[in-house]
Amino acid sequence: MPVLRSIRERFERECPLDGVRVAACLHVTSETANLLRTLIAGGAQAQLCASNPLTTQDDVAAALVADGVGVHAVRGESADAYAAHVVALAARVPQITLDDGADLLSVLHAGEPSWSAALIGGTEETTTGLLRLRALQDEGRLRCPVLAVNEALTERSFNDRYGTGQSTLDGILRATNLLLAGRTIVVLGYGWTGKGVVLRARGAGASVIVCEVDPLRALEARMDGCEVMPALDAAQRGDVFITVTGGRAVLAREHFERMKDGAMLANAGHFDVEIAVDELAELATERRQVLPLVEQFEVGPQRRLNLLAQGRVVNLAAAEGHPAAVMDMSFANQALCVEHIALNGASLQARVLPVPPDIDREVARLKLRSLGVRIDELTAAQREYLTSWRS
Ligand SMILES: NC(=O)c1ccc[n+]([C@@H]2O[C@H](COP(=O)([O-])OP(=O)(O)OC[C@H]3O[C@@H](n4cnc5c(N)ncnc54)[C@H](O)[C@@H]3O)[C@@H](O)[C@H]2O)c1
């Protein structure tokens, strides 16, 4: 993660987070470990809990403990243990938070009022987290500024499109060893993430159907060369279904009833509510684990549907999430945003705020440098032309 490394080296010299209590609720992976080490290099006192009970890498958690980070996470922890771990972090009265799904900031807002007494600000890594935080803001209850890292350009373009696109298919392949060429893949949701999934699915030789509720995005999918249709129609056609909407019950009983024998169901959205697993279970006369990450539901005579990774986020539950090269940029954004909050938090409004464009540009600049890519600069005459109305 060369981008983060260069920030870490600067943090070691400048110590911009000296003594700041930072609490992070993120997937406990080796990439997150590099982010935490960068924050510690900047002087932060860091604590970490998981943002999903299934994605913790226990060896990484142990290594971070050895580095002096308080880690509250263990792979496969129960829902109660997961919730207790988030509360444990909140109870340490953090000054800056990092979230991936807004669980930590939600607890800080709903729990003991003294827990949020020292909050300067937070960052949010994912769309679903921002939805929740904006809802909190709309109720007038958001108590600190939150930088929408998920909406930084370097994040949108690289993390969601390339990172999730590739790793979602990687998760499906690891779980099933399916040949994608010649299959019909139905992607529900054509946002940044869905677009990445579609891009890679088509590259692997699949035909893609997109289901959308937003006319603009649906039109974009059509113009990008996909078939577009309602999910009920797509239900009869798909071999593999991938939900990536951020919504709930996008695939439900009425869809399961129409699906072909052998259809695969995977979710790449943040929460495990996009596929209505309870309705699938109600419909099933029998269910069996056919592969470690594939559960098969008998839903009619000679009709079996295969659910991957319990309907949890498949690129993390069945694979390793985004490749480090992508997380390098996301977490470089996170590190620079934490620094921005530490230095300017007091003057920021208690709202969900965009990542400052300078941070985005700096991340792109460092990434290009790490790739050995050089680019042109505007000449003085070009700059003048572009900033003047006279010529
Ligand atoms: N797996 C990962 O690593 C990963 C990475 C990034 C984002 N995410 C998650 O993926 C989800 C989508 O994120 P995004 O950034 O693409 O969001 P987005 O808002 O850009 O796109 C979501 C799209 O889904 C559409 N949609 C909503 N409900 C629908 C429905 N019932 N049927 C069909 N389409 C519907 C919306 O119109 C929208 O175009 C979120 O839950 C986000 O947290 C996961």
The ligand as an ORCA input file, in Angstrom:
! r2SCAN-3c Opt
* xyz 0 1
  N     -19.272     -5.175     -1.148
  C     -18.528     -4.088     -1.014
  O     -17.326     -4.151     -0.806
  C     -19.187     -2.763     -1.188
  C     -18.446     -1.646     -1.644
  C     -19.110     -0.438     -1.844
  C     -20.476     -0.348     -1.542
  N     -21.139     -1.443     -1.073
  C     -22.572     -1.442     -0.755
  O     -23.283     -1.682     -1.980
  C     -24.557     -1.054     -1.905
  C     -24.734     -0.136     -3.128
  O     -23.729      0.863     -3.091
  P     -23.549      1.942     -4.272
  O     -22.442      2.815     -3.860
  O     -23.478      1.254     -5.583
  O     -24.939      2.724     -4.122
  P     -25.686      3.626     -5.183
  O     -26.692      4.391     -4.405
  O     -24.722      4.339     -6.073
  O     -26.440      2.541     -6.110
  C     -27.498      1.742     -5.670
  C     -28.453      1.572     -6.851
  O     -29.436      0.613     -6.511
  C     -30.684      1.045     -7.035
  N     -31.754      0.398     -6.291
  C     -32.226      0.689     -5.055
  N     -33.224     -0.154     -4.731
  C     -33.377     -0.992     -5.778
  C     -34.251     -2.075     -6.030
  N     -35.162     -2.483     -5.164
  N     -34.140     -2.714     -7.223
  C     -33.237     -2.323     -8.147
  N     -32.368     -1.291     -7.939
  C     -32.449     -0.642     -6.778
  C     -30.647      2.553     -6.867
  O     -31.556      3.194     -7.759
  C     -29.196      2.870     -7.207
  O     -28.997      3.184     -8.563
  C     -24.579     -0.338     -0.549
  O     -25.150     -1.174      0.418
  C     -23.108     -0.132     -0.249
  O     -22.880      0.041      1.123
  C     -20.525     -2.646     -0.908
*
